Amino acid sequence: MTRAWRFIGYALMAVAALLAVAMRRGMIAAIGPFPVAAVALLLGMIGVMLVFTDLMVRGLYAQVDTAKRREEEGEPPAADGQG
């Protein structure tokens, strides 16, 4: 399991922020037929999706690993499903 997707997500969010700053300063108005704001929002949303998805999957794997370890040690599972 690699963290590359999360780092790609961070990079996309950084590019979106740089595009927003460039648009705000009047350095760029459009990227092809699309306004810069639309491109920045799209890149930012994709970046956030990649980062949060990676973090949620890592958390899920950690919970599954903890449950497997408890099962191997012979402990009963938690009644409420929590730690």
Backbone hydrogen bonds in HBPLUS format (Angstrom, degrees):
<---DONOR---> <-ACCEPTOR-->    atom                        ^
c    i                          cat <-CA-CA->   ^        H-A-AA   ^      H-
h    n   atom  resd res      DA  || num        DHA   H-A  angle D-A-AA Bond
n    s   type  num  typ     dist DA aas  dist angle  dist       angle   num
A0006-ARG N   A0003-ARG O   3.07 MM   3  5.40 121.8  2.43 104.5 118.6     1
A0007-PHE N   A0003-ARG O   3.14 MM   4  6.51 159.3  2.19 155.2 161.2     2
A0008-ILE N   A0004-ALA O   2.85 MM   4  6.13 150.0  1.94 150.6 159.8     3
A0009-GLY N   A0005-TRP O   2.92 MM   4  6.14 150.6  2.01 141.3 149.3     4
A0010-TYR N   A0006-ARG O   2.93 MM   4  6.32 152.5  2.01 147.8 154.9     5
A0011-ALA N   A0007-PHE O   2.95 MM   4  6.19 155.0  2.01 143.1 150.0     6
A0012-LEU N   A0008-ILE O   2.89 MM   4  6.19 154.7  1.95 150.2 156.9     7
A0013-MET N   A0009-GLY O   3.01 MM   4  6.27 154.9  2.07 147.4 154.1     8
A0014-ALA N   A0010-TYR O   2.94 MM   4  6.22 151.5  2.02 146.4 154.6     9
A0015-VAL N   A0011-ALA O   2.90 MM   4  6.19 157.4  1.95 151.3 157.1    10
A0016-ALA N   A0012-LEU O   2.95 MM   4  6.16 156.7  2.00 145.0 151.5    11
A0017-ALA N   A0013-MET O   2.99 MM   4  6.25 152.5  2.06 144.0 151.1    12
A0018-LEU N   A0014-ALA O   2.92 MM   4  6.22 157.3  1.97 149.6 155.8    13
A0019-LEU N   A0015-VAL O   2.86 MM   4  6.10 156.9  1.91 151.7 158.1    14
A0020-ALA N   A0016-ALA O   2.97 MM   4  6.18 153.4  2.04 143.8 151.1    15
A0021-VAL N   A0017-ALA O   2.97 MM   4  6.25 155.7  2.03 148.4 154.6    16
A0022-ALA N   A0018-LEU O   2.91 MM   4  6.11 161.6  1.95 149.0 154.3    17
A0023-MET N   A0019-LEU O   2.85 MM   4  6.04 154.6  1.92 147.5 154.6    18
A0024-ARG N   A0020-ALA O   2.91 MM   4  6.05 158.1  1.96 145.2 151.5    19
A0025-ARG N   A0021-VAL O   3.01 MM   4  6.25 148.7  2.11 147.2 154.9    20
A0027-MET N   A0022-ALA O   2.93 MM   5  5.22 148.6  2.03 164.7 160.1    21
A0026-GLY N   A0023-MET O   3.02 MM   3  5.05 154.0  2.09 102.4 110.6    22
A0031-ILE N   A0034-PHE O   2.82 MM   3  5.37 161.5  1.86 164.3 168.7    23
A0034-PHE N   A0031-ILE O   3.16 MM   3  5.37 158.4  2.21 126.1 124.6    24
A0038-ALA N   A0035-PRO O   3.14 MM   3  5.49 122.8  2.48 104.3 117.0    25
A0039-VAL N   A0035-PRO O   3.28 MM   4  6.67 160.2  2.32 152.4 157.6    26
A0040-ALA N   A0036-VAL O   2.84 MM   4  6.02 164.1  1.86 157.8 162.5    27
A0041-LEU N   A0037-ALA O   2.93 MM   4  6.07 159.8  1.97 146.9 152.3    28
A0042-LEU N   A0038-ALA O   3.00 MM   4  6.16 160.1  2.04 146.1 151.6    29
A0043-LEU N   A0039-VAL O   2.94 MM   4  6.13 172.0  1.94 155.4 157.4    30
A0044-GLY N   A0040-ALA O   2.90 MM   4  5.97 160.5  1.94 147.3 153.6    31
A0045-MET N   A0041-LEU O   2.90 MM   4  6.03 158.7  1.95 147.9 153.6    32
A0046-ILE N   A0042-LEU O   3.01 MM   4  6.23 162.0  2.04 152.4 157.1    33
A0047-GLY N   A0043-LEU O   2.93 MM   4  6.10 159.3  1.97 147.7 153.9    34
A0048-VAL N   A0044-GLY O   2.92 MM   4  6.14 163.1  1.95 152.1 156.1    35
A0049-MET N   A0045-MET O   2.96 MM   4  6.09 159.0  2.00 145.8 152.0    36
A0050-LEU N   A0046-ILE O   2.98 MM   4  6.25 158.1  2.03 150.4 155.6    37
A0051-VAL N   A0047-GLY O   3.04 MM   4  6.28 164.3  2.06 153.1 157.0    38
A0052-PHE N   A0048-VAL O   2.92 MM   4  6.05 176.2  1.92 159.6 160.3    39
A0053-THR N   A0049-MET O   2.95 MM   4  5.87 156.9  2.01 144.1 151.3    40
A0054-ASP N   A0050-LEU O   3.05 MM   4  6.12 161.9  2.09 143.7 148.7    41
A0055-LEU N   A0051-VAL O   3.00 MM   4  6.29 162.2  2.03 152.6 157.7    42
A0056-MET N   A0052-PHE O   2.88 MM   4  6.04 159.3  1.92 149.9 155.5    43
A0057-VAL N   A0053-THR O   2.94 MM   4  6.09 163.2  1.97 153.4 157.7    44
A0058-ARG N   A0054-ASP O   2.98 MM   4  6.15 158.9  2.02 147.5 153.6    45
A0059-GLY N   A0055-LEU O   2.99 MM   4  6.20 153.4  2.06 143.8 151.0    46
A0060-LEU N   A0056-MET O   2.93 MM   4  6.17 154.8  1.99 148.0 154.8    47
A0061-TYR N   A0057-VAL O   2.91 MM   4  6.16 164.2  1.94 153.4 157.1    48
A0062-ALA N   A0058-ARG O   2.99 MM   4  6.18 150.5  2.07 142.5 150.7    49
A0063-GLN N   A0059-GLY O   3.04 MM   4  6.32 153.3  2.11 146.3 152.7    50
A0064-VAL N   A0060-LEU O   2.96 MM   4  6.25 160.4  2.00 153.5 159.0    51
A0065-ASP N   A0061-TYR O   2.88 MM   4  6.01 157.6  1.93 146.5 153.1    52
A0066-THR N   A0062-ALA O   2.96 MM   4  6.16 154.8  2.02 144.8 151.3    53
A0067-ALA N   A0063-GLN O   2.98 MM   4  6.21 158.3  2.02 147.9 153.6    54
A0068-LYS N   A0064-VAL O   2.94 MM   4  6.16 156.4  2.00 149.6 156.0    55
A0069-ARG N   A0065-ASP O   2.96 MM   4  6.16 158.7  2.00 146.9 152.8    56
A0070-ARG N   A0066-THR O   2.99 MM   4  6.24 159.1  2.03 149.1 154.4    57
A0071-GLU N   A0067-ALA O   2.97 MM   4  6.15 156.0  2.03 145.2 152.0    58
A0072-GLU N   A0068-LYS O   2.90 MM   4  6.14 154.3  1.97 150.4 157.1    59
A0073-GLU N   A0069-ARG O   3.01 MM   4  6.24 143.7  2.15 143.1 152.9    60
A0075-GLU N   A0070-ARG O   3.02 MM   5  5.31 143.3  2.15 158.5 154.7    61
A0074-GLY N   A0071-GLU O   3.22 MM   3  5.12 147.8  2.33  94.9 104.4    62
A0081-GLY N   A0078-ALA O   3.35 MM   3  5.20 155.8  2.42  97.1 104.1    63
